[in-house]
Amino acid sequence: MSVKFESETVRTNVPEPRTRGPEMRSRGPDTRPRGPIHELAHDAGAALTKGGGANGYLAAYLKQLQENPLRTKMLTSGTLAALQEVLASWIANDRNREGHYFTSRIPKMAIYGALVSAPLGHVLISILQRLFAGRTSVRAKILQIIVSNLVVSPIQNTVYLTSMAIIAGARQFHQVRATVRAGFMPVMRVSWITSPLALAFAQQFLPEHTWVPFFNFVAFVIGTYINASTKKKRIAALRRKYNNEARGTSGRPEDYDRRGY
């Protein structure tokens, strides 16, 4: 009896084998065949995530940023400035007379980003970092944010508005001054909202040699939004003017008086 009881007990406690259900199959390796789209997405993801490794793209970029800081920042800023113009034109559906998004503003924006914005940001951020080098207290960080918003941002925004006026076709001093006066406070309000958040994030999480590219990326996102919004407003104004003054003429409203673009 004891032997029979033991054997029954053992058989009772051992689970019966069963076929793998949908839930168990979902936990195993995915052996389904991949199509060309899946393979392309996999290769793209692998190329992007390679940046986290010691020999990845991100590590190579940071190495160049340390060895050749100004040149790397110039290439980064010039590329982002040109891409910003293309992306804003596409969002606003702002095309030239031939129906293309590639306008004369794109190489001009690239030149501005590489030869004006990047060197200026390099110098200003370097001075700011030297002023607060080794000071990690909360008071020092707050003071750094204040100096950035009251000194660095006004200089950068003034140079930006001046450059945009020249790119848009302003050739006289009063035209440039009018552009700076009209756009200074709206741009500063945006800077006063975004700059403290970006700088606080950089202070907490980023090494100092990556600050300028990070700020370039933040400026790229904000600048694309502002640029696209400005283009939409301009196109809407041109369309209203076209409808009011040239109802009997032929052509697209977008083609009416596009001087400076």
Residue pairs with C-beta under 8 A, 6 or more apart in sequence:
20 28
34 42
47 57
50 56
50 57
51 57
51 58
51 59
52 58
53 59
61 72
62 209
62 210
64 71
64 72
65 72
65 73
65 209
65 210
65 213
66 209
69 122
69 209
69 212
70 118
70 119
70 122
72 213
73 118
73 119
73 121
73 122
73 212
73 213
73 216
74 113
74 114
74 115
74 118
74 119
75 114
76 118
76 213
76 216
77 113
77 114
77 117
77 118
77 121
77 216
78 110
78 111
78 113
78 114
78 115
78 118
79 110
79 113
80 113
80 216
80 217
80 219
80 220
81 109
81 110
81 112
81 113
81 114
81 117
81 220
82 106
82 107
82 109
82 110
82 113
83 220
84 109
84 220
84 223
84 224
84 227
85 103
85 105
85 106
85 109
85 227
86 101
86 102
86 106
87 224
87 228
88 94
88 223
88 224
88 227
88 228
88 231
89 95
89 101
89 103
89 231
90 101
91 224
91 228
91 231
92 228
92 229
92 231
92 232
92 235
93 235
93 254
94 101
94 231
94 234
94 235
94 254
94 261
95 101
95 254
96 102
96 103
96 258
96 261
97 255
97 258
103 261
104 261
105 167
105 261
108 167
109 167
112 163
112 167
116 159
116 163
117 156
117 159
117 160
117 163
117 216
118 212
118 216
120 155
120 156
120 159
121 156
121 212
121 215
121 216
122 212
124 152
124 155
124 156
125 152
125 211
125 212
125 215
128 144
128 147
128 148
128 152
129 208
129 211
131 144
131 147
132 140
132 141
132 143
132 144
135 144
141 200
141 203
144 199
144 203
145 195
145 196
145 199
145 200
148 195
148 199
149 191
149 192
149 195
149 196
153 188
153 191
153 192
153 195
154 188
157 184
157 187
157 188
157 191
158 180
158 184
160 187
161 179
161 180
161 183
161 184
161 187
162 176
162 179
162 180
164 179
164 183
165 175
165 176
165 179
165 180
166 176
168 179
168 260
168 261
169 259
169 260
170 176
170 179
187 226
190 222
190 226
194 218
194 222
198 214
198 215
198 218
201 214
202 210
202 211
202 214
202 215
206 214
235 253
235 254
238 253
238 254
238 256
238 257
238 258
239 253
239 254
239 256
241 256
241 257
242 253
242 256
243 253
246 256
